[in-house]
């Protein structure tokens, strides 16, 4: 078969035929041009994710550029560490994302969603990404952290910089410019952290600073890395979930009609959207030793790509996997990972997406694709829509949609 290249334009445009080929012909495949090992079948991806003793998360330290410099990359976070460091860090941040705390945020999330949609309702058109899918999760995570939500455009730009740095599609000069821009992110959070040391508040950054000063469970470098990671991880994937789910609904009008007439299906539809077109297609692991998987030996030290999105389309797990079905039981999908690295923000992302779809579908029953084309995010491992023009019947200001 043709060598698998996740950095190719063809793959980024539509990865799913490539995944199907891998699952059928080479379930553990050496990729081009970097020689990574791509794992594509559901059971094998699950094995990688549930075996941190065999597949280390250290590879994520090289892939993420939080803070924009090599020194910061080496700092442990929940995404790039293994036990026991991961256990210590995860237990700390879990305090901010308990089910009760997340559930209590629903009225605020609904209020924000309504405000954002009120702004575009009279115009009869919107860019879903710009007008809802970006600002909603950015404002929410900014409020959780305790930073100025009105700077969401800066936060989004910094998130995009990190994604571009990980995309493999930038020149060295562009890479240096992006890293320089991320120094602004580092300087911003350093300023906020100093302010919270001097005057603590009831926010997540203050909690992290207390952990640094009271029981030394975090180092100053870890506070800095955590803050940047949570801001970026707390918005990028939710943005993609909202845009990908909306596209799936509009491309499957029968399924859209189901959720329009039965809003109770929206919670299940969010899970199907995560399975059908995962916001994170894959992340990175390092083989801690030689590992035999699917009749292939992965050598120690190799970078491994567990393909979440391919596992979610594995016909061995989900019948007719390429069909978007809002009534499907998508339980067990891999969109949020699995095992000790299961996404700690998953309950928040699910809540934000559910509220966004409830409000969007309820307010704009005539929602449809605009004549203008949409533009996808240029990334091999993230899948979303950078620009998504939509149209609907205008709703007069102050009217009930």
N, C-alpha and C positions, 0 to 999 in steps of 0.2 A: 504494500500500500504506500501511498505518498507520505513522506515524512511529515509528522504532525508539527505544525508551527503556530503556537498560540499568539504570536506577535504579527501574523500576517493580516492584511486588510480583509481578506476573505473570511478568516476566522472571526474577526471582530464584528463583521457585518452580520453573520449568522453562524454561531458555533455549533448548533445542534446537529447538522449533518455530519460534521467532523466527529462529534462525540459518538454518534451512532456507528460510524466506521470503526472507531477505536473499540467500542464494546464488542462489536462483532468479530473483528480481526486481530486486535492487539490490545487487550485490556490493560496491560502495563506496557507503555510505549516510551521509548527514548525520544525526546522532542528536539526539534531544531529551532534556533541555531545553538542553544546553550547546553544541550545534553541533559536536561532535566528528565525525570521519569514521571509520566502522566498516568494516573490511576483512574479508570473510567467507570467500572461497574459498581453498583450500589453496595454490595457486600464488601468489596475490596476497599472502597472509599471509607466505609464505616470502620473497617479493621484499622486502617491507617489512623483515623481520627480517635479511635478508642485505645490506641497503643502508644502513649507518649514515651514509654520506655524504649520503643523501637524507632519512633519517628519524632524527633525533637522539634520544638517550635523555634529553635535558635535561628533557623533560616529566615524567620520573619524580621529579625533584627537587621539583616542585610537588605531586606526588601522595603521596610518602612523607613522613612526619613523624617520622623517627627522632630521638629525643632530645626531641621535643615542642616545638621552637621554630623560628622562621623562620631563625635563624642556622645551625642545624644542617642544615636542609634544603638550604642552598646549598653545603654541603660535598660534595666529590666522593666518590662510592663507585662500585663496579663496576656498580651498577644504574642510576645516573643520569648517567654520564659517557660521553664519546666519546673516541676516540683523539686525542692520545697519552696523556691522563690515564688512560683506561680500560686501555690496554696496560700502563702502569706498575703500576697497582693490581692488575690481574688476575694479572700475572706474580708478584707478591708473594704473594697469597693462594693461588695454585695450589700453592705449596710445602706447604701444610697439607692438601691434598686429592688427593694423588697416588694412583693406583690401588692401589699397594702399601700405603700407610698406611691407606686405607679398608678393604682386604681384611683387614688385621691386626686390625680392630676387630670382626670377626664374633663371636668368642667372647664378648666383653663385651656386645655387643648381644643375643646369644642368652641370656646369663645374666640380663640385665635383663628381657627379655621373659618368661622363665620365672618370675622373681620376681614380676612384676606379675600374671601369670595364676594363679600359686599362691595369691595373695591372694583371688581371686574364685572359684576352682574349687569349694570346698565349698558355696557359696551357690546355685549353679545359675543365677545371673543376674549381669549386669554392665551397666554403661553403657560401651560400647566406647570412646567418646570420652574419658570421664573416667578410666577404669581402664587403658587401654592406649595409645590413639592420641595422647593428649596427653603423658603422662609419658615414654614411651619416647624420642621424638625430642628432647624438652626436656632430659632427663637426658644424652643422648648429646652434644648440642651444648654443654651446660654443661660437661661433662667435657673436651671438646675445647678450649673457651675457657679453662678453668681457673677456673670460678666454682662457687659452691655449688649442687649439683644439688638440695639439699633446698628451695631457694627456687623450685622450678619453678612453684608456683602464682602467685608474683609475676611470673615470666617470662611465663607464659601470659596473665596479666591485661594486662601491658604489650603483648604481641603483639596481643591483642584490641583494645586501645585504638588501636593503629596502624591495624588493619583498619577500625575504626569511623570513624576520622578520614578514611579514604579512601573510605568507602562512600557519602558524599553523603546519608546518611539521619539525620544528627544536627543538632540545633538549634545556634545559636551559643553558647548557654549551656552545652549539653552539650559542645560542642567545646572551650570554655575549660576545663571540668572535666577532660576527657580530657588536654588538654595539660598541665594542672597535675599530673595523676597521672604523666605521662611525665617530669616533672622528677625524680621519684624514680628512674626508670630512669637518667637522666643522672647524677644524684648517685651512684648505686650504682656505675656503671662508672668514674666519675672516681676514686672511692675505690680500686677494684680496680687501675686503671691506675697510680695513684701507688704502690700496694703493689708492683706488678711492677717499677716503675722502681727501687725500693729493694732488692727481693729477687726477682730473676727466677726463674722456674720453667720446667719443660719443658711449656709450654702455648702456645696460640695467641696469647693476649694478650701474653705475654712476647715472642713472636716479632715481633708488631706494634710493641711498644715498642722492641725492638732496632732495627727498621727506622727508627724515628723518630730514635733517638739516634746510631746508628752511621754511617749513610750518608744521612740526611735524605731517604730515599725516601718517607717518610710525614710529614705534619705532625701535631701533637698533635690538631688537629680531625679529621683523617682517621682517626687511631687510634680516637677516640671514636665516630665515625660507623660505622666498620667493625665495631666490637665490637657495637654495638646492632643493626646490620643483620644480622650473622651469627647472632645469637641469635634474632631474629625470623624471618628467612628460613629458618633451620635447623630450625624446628619447625612452622611453620604449614602449609606445603605437604605435609609428610610426614604430619601428622595427617589432612589431607583425603584424601590418597591411601589411607590405611588405611581410613578410614570409607567413602569412595566405593567402593573395591574390594570391601569386605565387603557393602555394599548390593547391588552388581551381582551378586555371587555368590548372595546369598539370594533375589534376584528372578529368578534364572535357575538353578533347582535342577539342571537337566541339566548345566550348566557346573560347578556346585559339585561334583557327583558325579564329573565328569571329574578334577578336581584332587584330590579325596579318594582316588581309586583310582590316580592317577598323579601323585605329588608333583613329578615332574620338570617338570610343566606350570606350576608356580607362577611360575617366572621369566618365562615368556612371558605368564602371566596378569597379572602386574604391568604389563607393557607395554600389554596390552589395556585394563587398568583406567585407565591414564594417557590412552590415546587416547579411550576411551569416555566418561569423565567427568572431565575434566582438573581438577586442584586449582586451577590458575590459569587462569581463562577468557580473560583478556586483560590486557595491560599498556598502557603509554602511550608514544607517540612524538610528536615534533614534526617537521612537514615543514620541511626546511631550505631548500626552494625550491618553486616550483610543480611538481607532479608529476602526470602523466597516468597514470591507472591504471583499467583496466576501463571505458573510455569516460567517465571522470569526472576533472575537474581538481581536485586537492587543493591549495588555495592555500598559499603559503608562510606558515609560522607556525601552521598549523592543528594541533590535537591529533588524533592518529591512534590508533585502537584496532585493532591487529592481533588478531583474534579467534582465538586458538589453538584453543579448543574447537570453533569452527565449522569451521576447517580440518581438524580431526581427524574430523569427521563429513561431510566432503565426499565425495559419491558418485563424484566424478571421480577420487578418490584411493583410496578404500576401498569396495569393493562391499558393499551392504547395511549401510551404516555405523551404523544405529541398532540393530543386533544385537550383543549382547555375546558374543564368541566367544573362549574361552581358547586356541584353537588357531590363531587368526588371526595372520598376519604383520603386526604393527603397526609394522614398521620405518618410520622417517621421521616418526613422530608429532611434534607440535609442543608437547607438554605441558611440556617443559623449555626451550622457545625454540629458537633456531637462530642460527648465525653467532657473532659475537664475544661475544654476550651469552648464549650457551648456559649453562644453570644450572651453576655450578661445583660445587654440592652434589649433582648428579644421581646420581653413583655411591653416595654415602652414603644418599640417599633410597631408591634401588632396593634397597640392601642391607637397610636397616631394614624396608622393606615386605615383602621376600621372607621375612626371618626371622619377622616378625610373622605373616604368613599361614601359614607352615609350622607354627609353634607353635600358632596359634589353631585351624587345621583339624585338626592332629594330636591336640591335647588334647581338643577338644570336637566329636566327630563328630555330635552332635545339635544343633549350633548353629542357632538359629532366631530370627526376629524376636519380640520381646515383644509383648504385647497393647497396651502403651503406645505412643503415637505418638512418632516421632523429630522432632527440631527442627533445621532447617537454619541454617547460618551466614547472617547477614543482610549480604550483600555482593554487589555486582554483578560483581566481578572475581575473587573467590575462591569456590569451590564446595566445601562440606564439610558435615558434620553436627555440630551443636553438642551435641546430646544424642541418644544412640543406644542405647536399652534392648534387650538381647538376653537370651535364655534358652537353657539347655542342661541336660542331665542332670548333677546335682551329682557332683563327684569328691571322695571323702573325702580329708581332709588326709593327705598322705604317700603317697597311692595314685598309681600310674602311670596317666595318662589314656590 
